[in-house]
Each structure stands twice: as structure tokens, then as C-alpha cells.
């Protein structure tokens, strides 16, 4: 069936003037996926950091994003309505824990991310690439704001962390 279609197309071309006009799109970038570029201020702030720097993807271009960094640590804050979101990363000494306690051993091996509500904050500590990270949110009204009383908001932010700089 396919050779018949090709043959009929060639016949139509030969019977006509032999030219096939194609209406190419004027904007050739139309079909290419556009890449997002980080704001210049963020690029400058992350260039000297040697540890992997994670930030929440949906706040990368937020104008309130503020970053304080050194080669071995960083703190990024985003001012939200009624709250402040913070992520820190640092290289600190980590002592290996040797224990015979099976429950503690299992928790260490699982390395499951847990979210804790304490002192008006919702937070989690985690480790990636042998670097310690803390993600937290502090609310103006910590007893009523669900971002500080329930883990849903911070869990979503945690899931959208992307590495934007630094070195492993």
C-alpha cells in the first residue's frame, strides 16, 4: 500500500510543474523546548559553593530569594506571605554511629525523611552526598498556619528540590 502512495505522489508532481511548495513555519524555535535560565544574581551567588546546592524549583526565580554562602555552607531564604522558607546545607563533621540497638540501626539505614513540628516551625533534616541539609518553614501564626502545623507543604517543597550549583 505504501509504494502506491509514493507512486501516486510522484505522478502528481510529474504532471504538475514538478515543484512541491512547503509552508515552513516562520518561527523555527516553535518546536524546540525553551530552557529556563537562572537569574544572574543566583548564578553569581552559587558560583563559589563547593557543596551541592539544592533549591526548590518553584522558587528559583522568586524575587525574594536571598542566598548567603561560603565554599562549605549556604542558607537560602524565600519570603512567603506570612512565612519564611529556609534551606541550609553545610559540611559538618559526621561521626559514624555504631550501635547494637536494632531499632536505631533500622532508622539510620532507612534514611527516611521525617518532618517535625517544633517551636512554631515545620522542618526536616536530610543528608545527600554526605552533606547535611535542613529545610524549614517558619510561620507568623505557627499554631493556625497549616504550612507549620502539617507536613504537606514542606513535603511538596522537599520533593521539588533541584541541584542548581556546587560540586559533588
C-alpha positions in Angstrom: 0.0 0.0 0.0 2.9 2.4 0.8 4.5 2.1 -2.7 1.2 3.1 -4.2 1.1 6.3 -2.2 4.7 7.2 -3.2 4.0 6.4 -6.9 0.8 8.5 -6.9 2.6 11.4 -5.2 5.4 11.2 -7.8 2.8 11.1 -10.6 1.1 14.2 -9.3 4.5 16.0 -9.1 5.5 15.0 -12.6 2.1 16.0 -14.1 2.3 19.4 -12.5 5.3 21.7 -12.7 7.4 19.4 -10.6 7.7 21.7 -7.6 6.3 21.0 -4.2 5.7 24.0 -2.1 6.1 23.6 1.6 4.9 26.3 4.0 7.7 26.2 6.6 6.9 27.8 10.0 8.4 31.3 10.3 9.4 30.7 13.9 11.7 27.7 13.8 12.0 27.7 17.6 8.4 26.9 17.8 9.0 23.2 18.3 12.1 23.5 20.5 11.7 23.3 24.2 12.8 26.5 25.7 15.2 26.3 28.6 14.9 28.4 31.7 17.9 30.3 32.7 18.7 31.1 36.4 18.6 34.8 37.3 22.0 36.5 37.2 22.0 37.2 40.9 21.5 33.5 41.7 24.3 32.5 39.2 26.7 34.9 40.9 25.8 33.7 44.4 26.3 30.0 43.7 29.5 30.1 41.6 31.9 29.6 44.5 30.0 27.0 46.5 31.7 23.6 46.6 28.9 21.5 48.0 25.8 20.5 46.0 23.3 23.4 46.3 19.6 22.4 46.4 16.8 24.9 46.0 13.1 24.4 45.4 12.4 24.6 41.7 9.2 26.7 42.0 11.1 29.4 43.9 14.2 29.7 41.7 13.1 32.9 40.1 11.3 34.3 43.2 12.5 37.9 43.7 12.6 37.4 47.5 15.1 34.5 47.2 18.1 35.5 49.3 21.3 33.4 49.5 24.2 33.6 51.9 27.0 31.3 51.1 30.6 30.3 51.6 32.5 27.4 50.0 31.2 24.9 52.5 27.8 26.2 53.5 24.8 28.1 52.3 21.5 29.4 53.6 18.7 30.3 51.2 15.5 32.1 52.3 12.3 32.8 50.4 9.9 35.3 52.0 6.3 34.0 51.5 3.1 35.6 52.6 3.0 35.1 56.3 6.0 32.7 56.4 9.7 32.3 55.6 11.0 29.2 53.8 14.7 28.3 54.5 17.1 25.7 53.2 20.6 25.3 54.5 23.4 23.0 53.5 26.7 22.5 55.2 29.7 20.3 55.5 30.0 19.4 59.1 31.7 16.5 60.8 29.7 13.4 60.8 30.5 10.6 63.2 29.5 7.1 62.3 27.2 5.6 64.8 28.0 2.2 66.0 25.1 0.6 67.9 23.6 -2.7 68.8 20.2 -1.1 69.1 18.2 -2.7 66.3 15.5 0.0 66.1 18.1 2.8 65.9 20.1 0.9 63.3 17.0 0.4 61.2 16.1 4.1 61.3 19.7 5.0 60.3 19.6 2.5 57.4 16.2 3.6 56.2 17.3 7.2 56.0 13.7 8.1 55.7 12.8 11.8 55.6 10.7 12.8 58.5 9.0 16.1 59.1 8.9 17.6 62.6 6.8 20.3 64.2 8.7 22.1 66.9 8.9 25.7 68.3 6.5 27.0 65.6 8.5 25.5 62.7 7.9 22.6 60.4 11.2 21.2 59.4 13.2 18.2 58.1 16.9 17.3 58.2 18.4 15.1 55.5 21.7 14.1 54.1 22.7 13.9 50.4 26.3 13.5 49.1 27.5 13.4 52.8 26.2 16.9 53.2 23.8 17.9 55.9 20.7 19.8 54.8 17.8 21.4 56.7 14.6 22.5 55.1 12.2 24.5 57.3 9.3 26.9 57.2 8.6 29.5 60.0 5.1 31.0 60.1 3.8 34.3 61.5 0.9 32.4 63.1 2.5 28.9 63.7 -0.5 27.5 65.6 -3.0 28.2 62.8 -1.0 28.2 59.6 -1.2 24.7 58.1 2.2 25.1 56.5 3.7 25.0 60.0 1.2 22.5 61.6 1.0 19.9 58.8 3.8 18.4 56.7 2.1 18.7 53.3 3.5 22.0 52.2 7.1 21.3 53.2 6.9 17.7 51.8 5.9 19.2 48.4 8.8 21.7 48.6 11.2 18.8 49.5 10.1 16.8 46.5 10.8 19.7 44.1 14.4 20.3 45.3 16.8 20.5 42.4 20.5 20.8 42.4 21.4 24.3 40.9 25.1 24.5 41.6 28.1 23.5 43.6 30.1 20.4 43.2 29.7 16.8 44.5 
